[in-house]
């Protein structure tokens, strides 16, 4: 009787006349709501518009809602829809359409994959790929154009590094570059690697534009295909939302077309691509919201520094494995400060990429100056990655009311070589999830896909183990920074929703929220950590509709 009373009490938190009819029920479920006030339930139901109306345990919801369609979960675990707080939607799509170099063990394997992919290309087309990482190869040295030239003497080849912050060109691609690459000139915020005064074929951060400006632009049809592939990959892995970091005017127009046509299976919270035309449009029209609720743009993504793997992250002291080098500032600090002030004045949420401790300090100083007396307001300004931070700077995130948007799989990808880059002392503030939490900082978790896999189960695993997929090192790397399973799940659900101002409708299974959820083949809060990457995604639901069902 007590359980039935509880079920009725949670059936509707609004006056009776305001309760919409329940059209669908999920029953016989182990519901992990994400709501501390009611963490578990065994049924819930929603109305025709996809809003949750009932949630409870015990009793007979079928009797209380006789006209509802019933979905029997078979005792399976149900969690709120998983939200990736930092991804790159179009980049993933294009990665799926180009040569995949992820986890290639050496340059020979890269060449073998490229030769196989070349068979799909028409004559004269550029060979494009992504995913190489010299840190995984013997010697860990950057490759050169010469490594590609014997296999591809005439076809231009351009290969983005796994982090997207460096590119590798062959000589045919270098010949297409219009600027003279000899001498010692370096672009602002970038780096051309040279040997004996000649470009080696590696371009870091803004220097990549020298090559990418001559790569043929993808057709509209190819862009649409890339978006479709990316969306389907996301929902197949249990994602119901993504914060898409760096969206152009053209990208948003394509996503809007998909939303208009009912072809967005998940929610995209898009962030404009820096101080460019998209931010100018937002300043002119205000934050963008699509009527479907599937697409919104309320923020802007800025770049401060580069990435650690390509030695572009801006450090306060020299790289331990490259004395005399302290990384790159992709955006000059004064220009960055002006862009942050513009976003503030337009009512647009800034999200700033900062990986190195100097990059993070610049963000903190800039935000502090821009916020002034508003630091204590509910602004939710974001720092993307917050990867290597001076320990004394971590409390400033809380003082300024910032959100640390972090990616657990970056720690497990970087751990084999991070100490070589940073030295032991700087690791105290590196990938320091529990130190941030202890300081009172909200963590929104993501993957940075396609830099890492789009699969959030890998993010959950990395967060709770700090080990690679083989379980190395035993006990985890810097294990005191592991998250608990509940903290990790919240980072991919309620905390991610909070970071995009969506906590009133997303991130939990609760009355008044949207019916965004995932049915899993096990309990992510209690299964052995080693089982998390294999936890079956049985179905993914957005607005009460299945957008993915396992076959």
LUMDODO-170046 format. One record per residue (C-alpha): x, y, z; residue number from 1. Coordinates in pm, whole numbers, plus 50000, padded with zeros to 5 digits. Each point is the difference from the previous one (the first is absolute). Layout:
<pts>
PT      u      v      w   nr
PT      X      Y      Z  NUM
...
</pts>
This chain:
<pts>
PT      u      v      w   nr
PT  50000  50000  50000    1
PT  50281  50241  50089    2
PT  50163  49956  49657    3
PT  49670  50057  49822    4
PT  49946  50322  50192    5
PT  50349  50110  49897    6
PT  49921  49926  49637    7
PT  49684  50210  50015    8
PT  50181  50282  50175    9
PT  50252  50020  49719   10
PT  49747  49956  49722   11
PT  49959  50372  49943   12
PT  50150  50294  50180   13
PT  49752  50241  49839   14
PT  49633  50067  50068   15
PT  49781  49722  49858   16
PT  49870  50214  49717   17
PT  50354  50069  49882   18
PT  50103  49633  49979   19
PT  50017  49887  49638   20
PT  49885  49650  49912   21
PT  50266  49731  50029   22
PT  50033  49835  49661   23
PT  50298  49771  50067   24
PT  50127  49815  50305   25
PT  50331  49826  50067   26
PT  49946  49732  50263   27
PT  50202  49721  50160   28
PT  50310  50217  49990   29
PT  50288  50084  50231   30
PT  49985  50377  49954   31
PT  50298  50204  50115   32
PT  49841  50343  49992   33
PT  50305  50213  50077   34
PT  49782  50191  50247   35
PT  50131  49981  50359   36
PT  49647  50057  50131   37
PT  49876  49681  49831   38
PT  50302  49810  49868   39
PT  49817  49681  49897   40
PT  49669  49900  49850   41
PT  49856  49707  49811   42
PT  49770  50179  49757   43
PT  49951  50333  49829   44
PT  49779  50135  49726   45
PT  49968  50295  49766   46
PT  49744  50193  49802   47
PT  49956  50033  49626   48
PT  50245  50289  49995   49
PT  50278  49800  50164   50
PT  49979  50158  50345   51
PT  50024  49769  50302   52
PT  49675  50000  50199   53
PT  50035  49706  50238   54
PT  50283  49838  50190   55
PT  49983  49757  50286   56
PT  50050  49661  50159   57
PT  49749  49729  50081   58
PT  49631  50004  49928   59
PT  49846  49937  49662   60
PT  50064  50287  49760   61
PT  49820  49810  49722   62
PT  49681  50016  50202   63
PT  50049  50370  50070   64
PT  50065  50072  49629   65
PT  49791  49743  49813   66
PT  50037  50163  49658   67
PT  50379  50020  50002   68
PT  50228  49797  49779   69
PT  50213  49782  50226   70
PT  50370  49928  49951   71
PT  50122  49719  50224   72
PT  50368  50059  50070   73
PT  50047  49643  50117   74
PT  50174  50108  50319   75
PT  50265  50189  49805   76
PT  50181  50309  50126   77
PT  49885  50340  49874   78
PT  50209  50316  50037   79
PT  49943  50360  49892   80
PT  50104  50075  49646   81
PT  50378  50031  49977   82
PT  50129  50343  49900   83
PT  50349  50057  49863   84
PT  50099  50343  50129   85
PT  50272  50049  49739   86
PT  49989  49847  49654   87
PT  50048  50097  49636   88
PT  49706  49877  49798   89
PT  50110  50082  49647   90
PT  50360  49897  50067   91
PT  49881  49656  50107   92
PT  49794  49967  49685   93
PT  50289  50092  49776   94
PT  50229  49767  50194   95
PT  49761  49717  49923   96
PT  50027  50085  49631   97
PT  50380  50026  49990   98
PT  50297  49777  50073   99
PT  49992  49887  50363  100
PT  50349  50005  50153  101
PT  49900  49965  50366  102
PT  50218  49755  50194  103
PT  50238  49943  49709  104
PT  50309  49852  50167  105
PT  50261  50148  49769  106
PT  50047  50184  49670  107
PT  49989  49673  49808  108
PT  49650  49931  50126  109
PT  49898  50355  49907  110
PT  50125  49942  49644  111
PT  49819  49666  49976  112
PT  49670  50158  50104  113
PT  50049  50290  49760  114
PT  50073  49769  49706  115
PT  49680  49809  50073  116
PT  49793  50317  50031  117
PT  50150  50144  49680  118
PT  49822  49726  49806  119
PT  49670  50178  50072  120
PT  50114  50335  49860  121
PT  49962  50140  49651  122
PT  50310  50106  49810  123
PT  50135  50336  50110  124
PT  49809  50015  50330  125
PT  50183  50092  50317  126
PT  50059  49713  50243  127
PT  49871  50124  50335  128
PT  50017  49825  50334  129
PT  50013  50047  50373  130
PT  50111  49829  50317  131
PT  50378  49949  49988  132
PT  50192  50044  50325  133
PT  50378  49991  49995  134
PT  49996  49935  50375  135
PT  49880  49647  49922  136
PT  50292  49928  49767  137
PT  50353  49878  50065  138
PT  50218  50303  50067  139
PT  49697  50233  50038  140
PT  50142  50245  49744  141
PT  49780  50204  49768  142
PT  49981  49855  49646  143
PT  50100  50188  49685  144
PT  49877  50048  49646  145
PT  50268  49760  49884  146
PT  49829  49721  50195  147
PT  49701  50034  49765  148
PT  50167  50091  49672  149
PT  50108  49658  49876  150
PT  49648  49863  50030  151
PT  49828  50317  49877  152
PT  50235  50199  49776  153
PT  49728  50186  49810  154
PT  49675  49984  50200  155
PT  49982  50271  50270  156
PT  49969  49852  50350  157
PT  49887  50193  50309  158
PT  49959  49817  50331  159
PT  49875  50160  50319  160
PT  50156  49885  50325  161
PT  49767  49826  50246  162
PT  49956  50320  50205  163
PT  49920  50212  49695  164
PT  50279  50243  50097  165
PT  50262  49890  49749  166
PT  50005  49877  49642  167
PT  50237  49792  49786  168
PT  50042  50078  49629  169
PT  50188  49826  49723  170
PT  50207  50188  49744  171
PT  49716  50013  49747  172
PT  49788  50181  50259  173
PT  50289  50233  50086  174
PT  50035  50092  49633  175
PT  49636  50112  50002  176
PT  50061  50250  50281  177
PT  50019  50349  49858  178
PT  50229  50153  50264  179
PT  50375  49950  50001  180
PT  50064  49764  50291  181
PT  50378  50044  50012  182
PT  50184  50218  50248  183
PT  49910  50041  50364  184
PT  49661  50176  49977  185
PT  49730  49867  50234  186
PT  49630  50093  49997  187
PT  49846  50152  50311  188
PT  49870  49718  50219  189
PT  50155  49728  49786  190
PT  50316  49814  49924  191
PT  50153  49864  49681  192
PT  50254  49730  50080  193
PT  50314  50039  49791  194
PT  50331  49823  49942  195
PT  50285  50182  49828  196
PT  49761  50288  49926  197
PT  49748  49782  49817  198
PT  49650  49909  50120  199
PT  49994  49638  50116  200
PT  49628  49954  49932  201
PT  49874  50053  50356  202
PT  49784  50304  50072  203
PT  49875  50080  50350  204
PT  49685  50194  50094  205
PT  49946  50315  49788  206
PT  50275  49893  49759  207
PT  49767  49725  49876  208
PT  49799  50265  49816  209
PT  50282  50033  49749  210
PT  49918  49652  49871  211
PT  49629  49986  50075  212
PT  49938  50318  49802  213
PT  50093  49809  49684  214
PT  49817  49675  50079  215
PT  49686  49984  49783  216
PT  49688  50087  50202  217
PT  49750  49716  50053  218
PT  49677  50012  49800  219
PT  49665  50070  50165  220
PT  49904  49637  49947  221
PT  50317  49878  50171  222
PT  49938  50233  50295  223
PT  49650  49861  50038  224
PT  50134  49646  49982  225
PT  50259  50083  50268  226
PT  49734  50141  50231  227
PT  49777  49698  49952  228
PT  50283  49757  50074  229
PT  50103  50194  50310  230
PT  49649  50014  50143  231
PT  49940  49630  49953  232
PT  50330  49910  50164  233
PT  49914  50216  50301  234
PT  49655  49857  50073  235
PT  50125  49644  49943  236
PT  50232  50055  50296  237
PT  49731  50135  50232  238
PT  50041  50373  49947  239
PT  49686  50210  50009  240
PT  50187  50330  49990  241
PT  50332  50163  49915  242
PT  50151  50341  50057  243
PT  50151  50062  49656  244
PT  50308  50217  50040  245
PT  50078  50224  49704  246
PT  49701  50028  49766  247
PT  50010  50225  49693  248
PT  49716  50180  49826  249
PT  49994  49728  49734  250
PT  50002  49723  50261  251
PT  49709  50153  50190  252
PT  49803  50046  49679  253
PT  50044  49630  49918  254
PT  49900  49895  50350  255
PT  49699  50229  49984  256
PT  49894  49835  49674  257
PT  50027  49660  50165  258
PT  49796  50125  50296  259
PT  49735  50147  49768  260
PT  49974  49663  49825  261
PT  49981  49802  50326  262
PT  50341  49843  49935  263
PT  50180  50099  50321  264
PT  49977  49691  50222  265
PT  50175  50167  50294  266
PT  50037  50346  50152  267
PT  50283  50221  49880  268
PT  50102  50291  50216  269
PT  50221  50180  49751  270
PT  50277  50243  50092  271
PT  50107  50253  49737  272
PT  50347  49967  49848  273
PT  50179  50290  50167  274
PT  49986  50371  49929  275
PT  49872  49954  49647  276
PT  49684  50042  49793  277
PT  49801  49758  50217  278
PT  50061  50202  50317  279
PT  49914  50320  49812  280
PT  49669  49841  49896  281
PT  49927  49898  50359  282
PT  50072  50351  50120  283
PT  49758  50133  49740  284
PT  49715  49754  50059  285
PT  50058  49862  50349  286
PT  50039  49637  50105  287
PT  49851  49755  49750  288
PT  49736  49741  50093  289
PT  49833  49762  49756  290
PT  49632  49936  50069  291
PT  50062  49625  50024  292
PT  50231  50035  50300  293
PT  50258  49793  49814  294
PT  50228  50288  49900  295
PT  50118  50311  50182  296
PT  50295  50238  49994  297
PT  50051  50205  50314  298
PT  50378  50001  50026  299
PT  50328  50055  49820  300
PT  50320  49795  50002  301
PT  50333  50182  50016  302
PT  50350  49852  49961  303
PT  50275  50120  50231  304
PT  50277  49743  49950  305
PT  50073  49677  49816  306
PT  50022  49636  50114  307
PT  50247  49818  50221  308
PT  50066  49713  49759  309
PT  50127  50234  49729  310
PT  50178  50223  50256  311
PT  49764  50286  49924  312
PT  49851  50031  50349  313
PT  50126  50323  50156  314
PT  50207  49931  50313  315
PT  50132  50231  50270  316
PT  50339  49828  49978  317
PT  50183  49810  49727  318
PT  49885  49662  49875  319
PT  50200  49739  50187  320
PT  50069  49817  49673  321
PT  50073  50313  49793  322
PT  50202  50257  50194  323
PT  49948  50352  49874  324
PT  49646  49935  49877  325
PT  49689  50098  50196  326
PT  49724  49931  49748  327
PT  49777  50231  49799  328
PT  49737  50263  50058  329
PT  49752  49943  49718  330
PT  49834  50333  50079  331
PT  50193  50307  50111  332
PT  49886  50089  50356  333
PT  49871  50349  49919  334
PT  49793  49870  49710  335
PT  49870  49718  50219  336
PT  49901  50247  50273  337
PT  49814  50214  49748  338
PT  49813  49693  49869  339
PT  49898  49893  50352  340
PT  49874  50351  50070  341
PT  49799  49992  49676  342
PT  49837  49670  50097  343
PT  49922  50136  50346  344
PT  49837  50312  49861  345
PT  49795  49793  49753  346
PT  49875  49764  50273  347
PT  50187  49705  49848  348
PT  50169  49738  50220  349
PT  50378  49979  49944  350
PT  50168  49660  49990  351
PT  50379  50022  49973  352
PT  50239  49725  49892  353
PT  50293  49996  50243  354
PT  50229  49701  50050  355
PT  50331  50128  50140  356
PT  50044  50170  50337  357
PT  50083  50330  49831  358
PT  49700  49968  49770  359
PT  49774  49934  50298  360
PT  50142  50294  50195  361
PT  49934  50232  49706  362
PT  49639  49880  49993  363
PT  49960  50052  50374  364
PT  50153  50347  49990  365
PT  49792  50098  49697  366
PT  49676  49868  50146  367
PT  50069  50172  50332  368
PT  50054  50334  49828  369
PT  49695  49959  49775  370
PT  49766  49885  50276  371
PT  50102  50253  50262  372
PT  49723  50019  50258  373
PT  49795  49747  49798  374
PT  50227  49713  50102  375
PT  49747  49884  50258  376
PT  49706  49994  49757  377
PT  49866  49692  49822  378
PT  50197  50054  49679  379
PT  50148  49646  49959  380
PT  50299  50106  49794  381
PT  50197  49695  49896  382
PT  50359  49887  49972  383
PT  50034  49721  49746  384
PT  50252  49731  50101  385
PT  50158  50174  50305  386
PT  50254  49727  49949  387
PT  50319  50127  50163  388
PT  49937  50264  50266  389
PT  50230  50150  50261  390
PT  49865  49862  50330  391
PT  49968  50353  50140  392
PT  49768  50087  49711  393
PT  49748  49719  50059  394
PT  49810  50185  50278  395
PT  49960  50298  49765  396
PT  49764  49793  49785  397
PT  49758  49985  50293  398
PT  50052  50361  50105  399
PT  49913  50114  49648  400
PT  49704  49760  49970  401
PT  50148  49816  49702  402
PT  49926  49657  49860  403
PT  50289  49768  49925  404
PT  49910  49807  49684  405
PT  50234  49699  50010  406
PT  50050  49681  49801  407
PT  50088  49685  50198  408
PT  50143  49810  49703  409
PT  50259  50274  49946  410
PT  50165  49891  50324  411
PT  50024  49635  49900  412
PT  50117  50087  49647  413
PT  50265  50244  50123  414
PT  50129  49813  50305  415
PT  50278  49805  49816  416
PT  50179  50324  49909  417
PT  49851  50282  50212  418
PT  50275  49985  50262  419
PT  50265  50025  49728  420
PT  49832  50320  49876  421
PT  49937  50153  50342  422
PT  50232  49844  50255  423
PT  49871  49853  50325  424
PT  49930  50326  50184  425
PT  49747  50137  49750  426
PT  49797  49679  50012  427
PT  49853  50118  50330  428
PT  49765  50227  49808  429
PT  49959  49777  49694  430
PT  49670  49823  49927  431
PT  49921  50081  50363  432
PT  49631  49912  50017  433
PT  49969  49946  50374  434
PT  50207  50310  50079  435
PT  49752  50203  49798  436
PT  49706  49837  50176  437
PT  50157  50058  50340  438
PT  50032  50369  49911  439
PT  49627  50012  49923  440
PT  50028  50007  49621  441
PT  49728  49843  49785  442
PT  50137  49748  49747  443
PT  49828  49949  49666  444
PT  50141  49691  49831  445
PT  50045  49924  49632  446
PT  50231  49831  49752  447
PT  50121  50266  49752  448
PT  49902  49756  49726  449
PT  50141  49922  49746  450
PT  50323  50072  50191  451
PT  49878  49715  50221  452
PT  49725  49747  49935  453
PT  49640  50119  49989  454
PT  49911  49714  50239  455
PT  49912  50143  50346  456
PT  50045  49658  50159  457
PT  50373  50045  49945  458
PT  49977  50334  50176  459
PT  49825  49843  50298  460
PT  50264  49727  50011  461
PT  50291  50245  49981  462
PT  49844  50218  50269  463
PT  49966  49722  50257  464
PT  50321  49807  49920  465
PT  50256  50240  49849  466
PT  50128  49689  49822  467
PT  50012  49909  49633  468
PT  49768  49742  49850  469
PT  50245  49724  50095  470
PT  49988  50107  50365  471
PT  50343  50161  50002  472
PT  50136  50128  50226  473
PT  49839  49781  50266  474
PT  49818  50222  50245  475
PT  50006  50293  49758  476
PT  50227  50294  49915  477
PT  50003  50266  50273  478
PT  49720  49792  50156  479
PT  49902  50251  50268  480
PT  49830  50200  49724  481
PT  49760  49721  49898  482
PT  49631  50084  50001  483
PT  49738  49778  50158  484
PT  49752  49836  49762  485
PT  49727  50238  50119  486
PT  50222  50305  49946  487
PT  50096  49880  49652  488
PT  49639  49935  49899  489
PT  49894  50341  50130  490
PT  50277  50159  49794  491
PT  49848  49851  49683  492
PT  49639  50080  50100  493
PT  49887  50260  50255  494
PT  50327  50194  50018  495
PT  50029  50014  49621  496
PT  49640  50124  49981  497
PT  50079  50267  50259  498
PT  50296  50119  49795  499
PT  49768  50089  49710  500
PT  49718  50147  50216  501
PT  49782  49695  49935  502
PT  49971  49859  50352  503
PT  49628  50080  50029  504
PT  49916  49760  49718  505
PT  50298  49771  49932  506
PT  50252  49789  50188  507
PT  49759  49813  50230  508
PT  49702  49770  49979  509
PT  49756  50217  50189  510
PT  49648  50134  49971  511
PT  50010  50311  49783  512
PT  50315  49889  49815  513
PT  50021  49874  49644  514
PT  49980  49624  49946  515
PT  50365  49968  49897  516
PT  50145  49675  50129  517
PT  50206  49691  49920  518
PT  49919  49638  50073  519
PT  50318  49810  50082  520
PT  50094  49637  50040  521
PT  50132  50055  50353  522
PT  50033  50246  50286  523
PT  50276  50255  49934  524
PT  50010  50081  50371  525
PT  50071  49647  50123  526
PT  50150  49785  49723  527
PT  50374  49930  50026  528
PT  50181  50291  49837  529
PT  50150  49764  49744  530
PT  49647  49934  49870  531
PT  49913  50364  49931  532
PT  50142  50015  49645  533
PT  49796  49690  49908  534
PT  49674  50109  50163  535
PT  49740  49949  49728  536
PT  49808  50302  49874  537
PT  49663  49837  49932  538
PT  49815  50314  49896  539
PT  50031  50379  50002  540
PT  49694  50224  50043  541
PT  49949  50372  49939  542
PT  49668  50173  50068  543
PT  49852  49659  50076  544
PT  50086  49858  49657  545
PT  50256  49730  49930  546
PT  50281  50147  49789  547
PT  50211  49684  50022  548
PT  49912  49638  50073  549
PT  50256  49721  50006  550
PT  49931  49719  49757  551
</pts>
